[in-house]
Amino acid sequence: MEFDWLDVSFSLAALPPKDIEESFEDPFSLKLLPDGHNDEASARYYCLGKSLTGKAVFSVFWTDGKRYRVIYARPMTQIESDFYERKKAEEI
């Protein structure tokens, strides 16, 4: 996966790019397309995943199939973490 980190519009202090990238590579990560998208060229997706150190990350991103551009990332909320864990348990 190739990530575009130029001119990100959010702070990378709480979550460094490495943790965000690792959350996308998590084998149990969930990548979701929100309802109501109109134009696939500008579609924004959600990713819920964990880094190798166990940090739970929620990201909003765009992709052209080759590059990923993270628009926003933060630690998961408790509700998001519970959802991630439920979906992970369904896969196991």
C-alpha positions, 0 to 999 in steps of 0.5 A, spaced: 500 500 500 502 506 498 500 512 502 500 520 500 502 524 507 503 530 503 499 536 506 495 532 511 489 536 514 489 533 521 494 532 527 499 526 526 501 527 534 496 522 537 497 517 531 503 517 527 503 515 520 506 508 521 500 506 526 495 509 521 498 505 515 499 498 520 491 499 521 490 498 514 494 492 514 490 489 520 488 482 517 481 484 521 481 491 519 474 493 516 473 498 510 466 501 509 463 505 504 458 510 507 451 510 505 449 516 500 455 516 496 454 520 489 460 520 486 465 514 486 471 518 484 470 522 490 468 517 495 470 517 502 471 510 506 472 508 513 477 504 516 477 501 523 483 497 524 489 496 529 496 497 529 501 492 531 502 495 538 494 494 539 492 502 537 485 502 535 485 507 529 479 510 526 480 513 519 477 516 513 480 515 507 480 516 499 483 511 494 484 510 487 486 503 488 493 504 488 494 510 493 491 511 499 490 518 502 488 519 509 483 525 510 482 524 518 484 519 523 483 518 530 483 513 536 477 509 536 471 510 540 469 505 545 463 504 541 467 503 534 472 498 538 466 494 540 463 494 533 470 492 531 471 486 536 464 483 534 466 483 527 473 480 528 470 475 532 465 473 527 471 472 522 474 467 527 
